[in-house]
Amino acid sequence: MEQEEQKFKKEVMKVYEKYLRAGKGDFREYIHLIYWNMFGDTCQSYSISKFNDEDQIFLRGTNELIGERKEEFVSGIGRYSGPVQVDMIRLMNNPEFISEIKTSVEISRIGTIYYWKNMIVWLSYLRNRIWVYLFTKDREEAESFLKLVTIPKISKKKRNMYSFLVKSENGIDERKLMFDSQRIDLKKNYNDDLPWNELKEFVRSGKEGLAILYGPAGTGKTTLLKKLIQENPKKEFILINSKDLENPDSEGYLEYFLENKNRIFILEDCEKLLLSRNQGGGSNQLVTILNMADGLLGSTLKTKFICTFNTDLRNIDEALLRKGRMRLKYYVGPLCLEKTRILANDVTIQKEMTLAEIYNQEENDFSKTSQKRIGF
């Protein structure tokens, strides 16, 4: 067994040296050569990866011959509906995978190559994507392995998905997050001038642009975002920490934007980022947002931004408010007095209140009701 493991490591490094000398090519093709050297036979590589905004599984067949390599696309072996992602934590904590690992080799900028059972598994981390490949002759084994690395379809209890961007040593990574569905009564919890239909149309349209929701804290801006995500499950909503964009060392985001078309980016509490340049705000990141929300770049990428903040609209850079760039802006204020009294079930109230104030009145003890909390 030890000799077999040593042979595997030597073959990996030998083929990797050949890959480096070639200076080009897909390293996946070179792993087929490792398989040939280990087992004296050809194999097929099964892969799961992000492709054209959908997670798909493909089957590729490669014939390795001495002095000759021929690769041909064979067929797709399935496409999962719904949010199916590669779940690395699930795989690395799965006893069925761990117990069968004979040895592994980790290569910087390439990933980790495992000798698993009598197969080869390559986990590759490239920029914001994770690619998983299995090299084997056995199709049934391949399909069983894919179940170890993919998240099953959503259960009957509806959950809603969005992405959160984080910085890593590989660049900008997407982390998939979910929240449970929540019943949100817009008529009761928001004023009658809420442009909900216009906001939905903005999200569903094929046009780029910027939408702004602003107003005091606790008026339900985040809850509106949740409802948008709930009602548009096929749209890609991506949350960005606005503080990351305030950092001068955030150039990696531009490359991410260019690689991800037709996305809806959410920036919460981003007043500092969008502050008027006359007030000391503005930055290269603001210019990026301006270009993405309008102009030639925006029309190519079809990128949308939804921004929320608590400051007065007059403090925001005027360039953001330009007609054609600004698709929608709405002041999310306290509920009018009539709706405040109805929602709080208290006709003696004499002032307009935010949702956070209404749902958290100690004297009314809303914790004993079955109503969901709303407003952040």
C-alpha positions as CSV (number, residue, x, y, z in Angstrom):
1,M,0.0,0.0,0.0
2,E,2.8,2.4,0.9
3,Q,4.5,1.8,-2.4
4,E,1.3,2.5,-4.2
5,E,0.9,5.8,-2.4
6,Q,4.5,6.8,-3.2
7,K,4.0,5.9,-6.8
8,F,0.9,8.1,-7.0
9,K,2.7,11.1,-5.5
10,K,5.6,10.7,-7.9
11,E,3.3,10.4,-10.9
12,V,1.4,13.6,-9.8
13,M,4.6,15.6,-9.5
14,K,6.1,14.2,-12.7
15,V,3.0,15.1,-14.7
16,Y,2.8,18.5,-13.0
17,E,6.4,19.2,-14.1
18,K,5.3,18.3,-17.7
19,Y,2.4,20.7,-17.3
20,L,4.7,23.5,-16.2
21,R,7.1,22.9,-19.1
22,A,4.3,23.1,-21.6
23,G,3.2,26.4,-20.1
24,K,-0.4,26.0,-21.3
25,G,-3.3,23.6,-21.4
26,D,-5.9,22.4,-19.1
27,F,-4.4,20.5,-16.1
28,R,-7.4,18.2,-16.2
29,E,-6.0,16.7,-19.4
30,Y,-2.8,15.9,-17.6
31,I,-4.5,14.1,-14.8
32,H,-5.7,11.6,-17.5
33,L,-2.1,10.9,-18.0
34,I,-1.6,10.2,-14.3
35,Y,-4.5,7.7,-14.5
36,W,-2.9,6.0,-17.5
37,N,0.5,5.8,-15.7
38,M,-1.2,4.4,-12.5
39,F,-3.6,1.9,-14.0
40,G,-2.5,1.4,-17.6
41,D,-5.9,2.3,-18.9
42,T,-8.0,5.2,-20.2
43,C,-10.6,6.9,-18.1
44,Q,-13.4,9.4,-18.2
45,S,-13.6,12.6,-16.2
46,Y,-16.8,13.6,-14.5
47,S,-17.0,17.2,-13.4
48,I,-19.4,19.5,-11.6
49,S,-18.9,23.2,-12.1
50,K,-20.6,26.6,-12.6
51,F,-21.4,27.0,-16.3
52,N,-23.6,29.8,-17.9
53,D,-25.2,30.6,-14.5
54,E,-26.3,27.0,-14.0
55,D,-24.7,24.1,-12.1
56,Q,-24.3,21.3,-14.6
57,I,-22.6,17.9,-14.6
58,F,-20.7,16.8,-17.7
59,L,-19.1,13.6,-18.9
60,R,-15.9,13.9,-20.8
61,G,-14.0,11.0,-22.3
62,T,-10.2,11.1,-23.0
63,N,-8.1,8.4,-24.6
64,E,-4.5,8.5,-23.5
65,L,-2.0,6.9,-25.9
66,I,1.8,7.1,-25.9
67,G,2.7,10.2,-27.8
68,E,-0.9,11.0,-28.7
69,R,-3.8,12.5,-26.8
70,K,-7.3,12.7,-28.2
71,E,-10.1,14.3,-26.3
72,E,-13.7,14.4,-27.3
73,F,-16.9,15.6,-25.6
74,V,-19.2,12.7,-25.1
75,S,-22.5,13.8,-23.5
76,G,-24.1,15.6,-20.6
77,I,-25.2,13.2,-17.9
78,G,-27.7,15.4,-16.2
79,R,-28.7,18.9,-15.2
80,Y,-30.1,19.6,-11.7
81,S,-32.9,22.1,-11.3
82,G,-32.8,24.5,-8.4
83,P,-29.8,25.7,-6.4
84,V,-27.3,22.8,-6.5
85,Q,-23.8,23.8,-5.4
86,V,-20.6,22.1,-4.7
87,D,-20.5,21.6,-0.9
88,M,-16.9,21.2,0.1
89,I,-17.6,21.0,3.8
90,R,-20.1,18.3,3.2
91,L,-17.6,16.3,1.2
92,M,-14.6,16.8,3.5
93,N,-16.6,15.7,6.6
94,N,-18.2,12.7,4.8
95,P,-16.9,9.4,6.3
96,E,-17.6,7.7,3.0
97,F,-15.1,10.0,1.3
98,I,-12.5,10.4,4.1
99,S,-12.2,6.7,4.9
100,E,-11.3,5.8,1.3
101,I,-8.6,8.4,0.7
102,K,-5.3,6.5,0.2
103,T,-3.2,9.6,-0.2
104,S,-3.3,13.2,-1.6
105,V,-1.0,15.9,-3.1
106,E,-1.7,19.6,-2.7
107,I,-0.3,21.9,-5.4
108,S,-0.4,25.7,-5.0
109,R,-2.7,27.3,-7.6
110,I,-3.8,23.9,-8.8
111,G,-5.7,22.5,-5.8
112,T,-5.6,19.0,-4.2
113,I,-5.4,15.7,-6.0
114,Y,-6.7,12.7,-4.1
115,Y,-6.1,9.0,-4.7
116,W,-9.5,7.8,-3.6
117,K,-10.5,4.2,-3.8
118,N,-9.1,3.2,-7.2
119,M,-10.0,6.6,-8.7
120,I,-8.5,10.1,-8.8
121,V,-10.4,13.2,-7.4
122,W,-9.2,16.7,-8.2
123,L,-10.5,19.6,-6.1
124,S,-9.6,22.9,-7.8
125,Y,-10.1,26.4,-6.4
126,L,-10.1,29.0,-9.1
127,R,-11.1,32.6,-8.3
128,N,-14.6,32.5,-7.1
129,R,-15.4,29.0,-8.4
130,I,-14.9,25.5,-7.1
131,W,-14.4,22.7,-9.6
132,V,-14.6,19.0,-8.7
133,Y,-13.5,16.3,-11.0
134,L,-13.6,12.5,-10.7
135,F,-11.4,10.4,-13.0
136,T,-12.7,6.8,-13.4
137,K,-13.9,4.2,-15.8
138,D,-17.0,3.4,-13.7
139,R,-20.0,5.5,-14.5
140,E,-22.0,4.3,-11.6
141,E,-19.2,5.1,-9.2
142,A,-19.0,8.6,-10.7
143,E,-22.7,9.3,-10.2
144,S,-22.5,8.0,-6.6
145,F,-19.5,10.3,-5.9
146,L,-21.4,13.4,-7.3
147,K,-24.0,12.8,-4.6
148,L,-21.3,13.3,-2.0
149,V,-20.3,16.8,-3.3
150,T,-23.7,18.4,-4.2
151,I,-26.3,19.9,-2.0
152,P,-29.6,18.1,-2.5
153,K,-32.7,19.9,-3.8
154,I,-34.5,22.2,-1.4
155,S,-36.9,20.5,0.9
156,K,-40.7,21.1,0.9
157,K,-40.1,24.0,3.4
158,K,-39.3,26.8,1.0
159,R,-36.0,28.5,1.6
160,N,-34.6,31.5,-0.3
161,M,-31.1,31.8,-1.6
162,Y,-28.7,34.6,-2.2
163,S,-24.9,35.0,-2.3
164,F,-22.5,36.9,-0.1
165,L,-19.2,38.0,-1.5
166,V,-16.1,37.6,0.6
167,K,-12.4,38.2,-0.1
168,S,-10.0,35.3,0.0
169,E,-6.5,34.5,-1.1
170,N,-8.0,33.3,-4.4
171,G,-9.8,36.6,-5.0
172,I,-13.5,37.2,-4.6
173,D,-15.5,34.2,-3.5
174,E,-19.3,33.6,-3.4
175,R,-20.8,32.0,-0.3
176,K,-24.4,30.7,-0.7
177,L,-26.7,31.7,2.1
178,M,-30.4,30.9,2.7
179,F,-33.3,32.2,4.8
180,D,-36.7,30.8,5.5
181,S,-39.7,32.3,3.7
182,Q,-41.6,34.9,5.6
183,R,-45.1,36.2,5.1
184,I,-44.9,40.0,4.6
185,D,-48.1,42.0,4.3
186,L,-47.0,45.1,2.4
187,K,-50.4,46.8,2.8
188,K,-50.2,46.7,6.6
189,N,-46.5,47.3,7.0
190,Y,-45.8,50.0,4.5
191,N,-47.4,53.3,3.3
192,D,-49.6,53.3,0.3
193,D,-47.0,55.1,-1.9
194,L,-44.7,52.1,-1.8
195,P,-43.7,51.5,-5.5
196,W,-43.7,47.7,-5.2
197,N,-44.7,46.9,-8.7
198,E,-42.0,49.3,-10.1
199,L,-39.4,47.7,-7.9
200,K,-40.4,44.2,-9.1
201,E,-40.3,45.4,-12.7
202,F,-36.8,46.8,-12.2
203,V,-35.5,43.4,-10.8
204,R,-37.2,41.4,-13.6
205,S,-36.3,43.7,-16.5
206,G,-33.3,43.2,-18.8
207,K,-32.1,46.7,-18.2
208,E,-29.1,47.8,-16.1
209,G,-29.4,50.5,-13.5
210,L,-29.6,51.6,-9.9
211,A,-32.5,51.5,-7.3
212,I,-32.2,53.3,-3.9
213,L,-34.2,52.6,-0.8
214,Y,-33.4,55.2,1.9
215,G,-34.9,56.4,5.2
216,P,-34.6,56.0,9.0
217,A,-33.4,52.8,10.6
218,G,-36.1,50.2,11.4
219,T,-38.5,51.1,8.6
220,G,-38.3,47.8,6.8
221,K,-35.8,48.3,4.0
222,T,-34.1,44.9,4.5
223,T,-37.5,43.2,4.7
224,L,-38.3,44.6,1.2
225,L,-35.1,43.0,0.0
226,K,-36.1,39.7,1.5
227,K,-39.5,39.8,-0.3
228,L,-37.8,40.6,-3.6
229,I,-35.6,37.6,-3.2
230,Q,-38.5,35.4,-2.2
231,E,-40.6,36.4,-5.3
232,N,-37.7,36.1,-7.8
233,P,-36.1,32.8,-7.1
234,K,-34.5,32.6,-10.6
235,K,-32.7,35.8,-10.2
236,E,-29.1,36.0,-8.9
237,F,-29.1,38.3,-5.8
238,I,-25.6,39.0,-4.4
239,L,-24.9,40.9,-1.2
240,I,-21.8,42.9,-1.0
241,N,-20.3,44.3,2.2
242,S,-20.2,48.0,1.4
243,K,-17.2,48.5,3.7
244,D,-15.2,46.2,1.4
245,L,-15.8,48.6,-1.4
246,E,-14.8,51.5,0.8
247,N,-11.3,49.9,1.1
248,P,-8.9,51.3,-1.5
249,D,-7.6,47.7,-2.0
250,S,-10.8,46.4,-3.6
251,E,-9.9,46.2,-7.2
252,G,-10.7,42.5,-7.3
253,Y,-14.4,43.4,-7.4
254,L,-14.2,45.0,-10.9
255,E,-12.9,41.7,-12.3
256,Y,-15.7,39.8,-10.5
257,F,-18.3,42.2,-12.0
258,L,-16.9,41.7,-15.4
259,E,-17.1,37.9,-15.1
260,N,-20.7,37.8,-13.7
261,K,-23.4,39.3,-16.0
262,N,-27.1,39.8,-15.3
263,R,-26.6,40.0,-11.5
264,I,-28.5,42.0,-8.9
265,F,-26.0,43.4,-6.4
266,I,-27.3,44.6,-3.0
267,L,-25.4,47.2,-0.9
268,E,-26.9,47.8,2.5
269,D,-26.1,50.8,4.7
270,C,-23.8,52.1,2.0
271,E,-24.1,55.9,2.7
272,K,-20.4,56.3,3.2
273,L,-19.6,54.7,-0.2
274,L,-22.2,56.8,-2.0
275,L,-21.5,60.1,-0.2
276,S,-21.2,63.2,-2.3
277,R,-17.6,63.9,-3.5
278,N,-18.2,67.5,-2.3
279,Q,-18.5,66.1,1.2
280,G,-15.3,64.1,1.0
281,G,-16.9,60.9,-0.2
282,G,-16.6,59.1,-3.5
283,S,-13.8,56.8,-4.7
284,N,-12.7,54.6,-7.5
285,Q,-15.3,52.1,-6.3
286,L,-18.1,54.8,-6.7
287,V,-16.9,55.3,-10.3
288,T,-17.1,51.5,-10.8
289,I,-20.7,51.5,-9.6
290,L,-21.5,54.5,-11.8
291,N,-20.1,52.7,-14.9
292,M,-21.9,49.4,-14.0
293,A,-25.2,51.1,-13.5
294,D,-25.1,53.0,-16.8
295,G,-23.2,53.6,-20.0
296,L,-21.5,51.1,-22.3
297,L,-20.2,48.8,-19.6
298,G,-23.6,48.6,-17.9
299,S,-25.5,47.9,-21.1
300,T,-23.1,45.0,-21.8
301,L,-23.2,43.4,-18.3
302,K,-26.9,44.2,-17.5
303,T,-25.8,44.8,-13.9
304,K,-28.3,46.1,-11.4
305,F,-27.6,47.6,-8.0
306,I,-30.0,48.0,-5.1
307,C,-28.6,50.4,-2.4
308,T,-30.0,51.1,1.0
309,F,-28.9,53.8,3.5
310,N,-30.2,55.9,6.4
311,T,-28.8,59.3,5.4
312,D,-30.7,62.1,3.6
313,L,-30.8,61.8,-0.2
314,R,-29.2,65.2,-0.5
315,N,-26.0,63.8,0.9
316,I,-25.6,61.3,-1.9
317,D,-23.4,62.0,-4.9
318,E,-25.5,63.8,-7.6
319,A,-24.0,61.6,-10.4
320,L,-25.9,58.6,-8.9
321,L,-29.2,60.4,-9.3
322,R,-28.9,61.1,-13.0
323,K,-31.9,60.2,-15.1
324,G,-31.3,57.0,-16.9
325,R,-28.9,55.7,-14.3
326,M,-31.3,56.0,-11.3
327,R,-34.2,53.7,-12.2
328,L,-36.0,54.0,-8.9
329,K,-35.7,55.8,-5.6
330,Y,-38.0,55.6,-2.6
331,Y,-38.1,57.0,0.9
332,V,-39.0,54.3,3.3
333,G,-40.3,56.3,6.2
334,P,-42.3,55.7,9.4
335,L,-45.8,54.4,8.9
336,C,-48.5,57.1,8.6
337,L,-50.4,57.7,11.8
338,E,-53.5,55.8,10.6
339,K,-51.5,52.6,9.8
340,T,-49.4,53.0,12.9
341,R,-52.5,52.9,15.1
342,I,-53.9,49.9,13.2
343,L,-50.7,47.9,13.3
344,A,-50.0,48.7,16.9
345,N,-53.6,48.1,17.8
346,D,-53.6,51.4,19.8
347,V,-55.8,54.3,18.7
348,T,-54.2,56.6,21.4
349,I,-50.9,56.8,19.6
350,Q,-50.2,60.4,18.5
351,K,-47.1,60.0,16.3
352,E,-46.0,58.1,13.2
353,M,-43.7,55.2,14.1
354,T,-41.2,52.9,12.4
355,L,-41.9,49.1,12.2
356,A,-39.1,48.4,14.6
357,E,-40.7,50.8,17.2
358,I,-44.2,49.2,16.7
359,Y,-43.1,45.6,16.9
360,N,-40.8,46.2,19.9
361,Q,-43.1,48.1,22.2
362,E,-42.5,46.6,25.6
363,E,-45.8,47.9,26.9
364,N,-47.7,46.0,24.1
365,D,-45.7,42.7,24.6
366,F,-45.8,41.7,20.9
367,S,-43.8,38.5,21.8
368,K,-47.1,36.8,22.7
369,T,-48.6,37.3,19.2
370,S,-48.0,35.0,16.3
371,Q,-46.9,37.9,14.0
372,K,-43.4,37.7,12.4
373,R,-41.1,40.5,13.3
374,I,-40.4,42.9,10.5
375,G,-38.0,45.7,10.2
376,F,-34.3,45.9,11.1
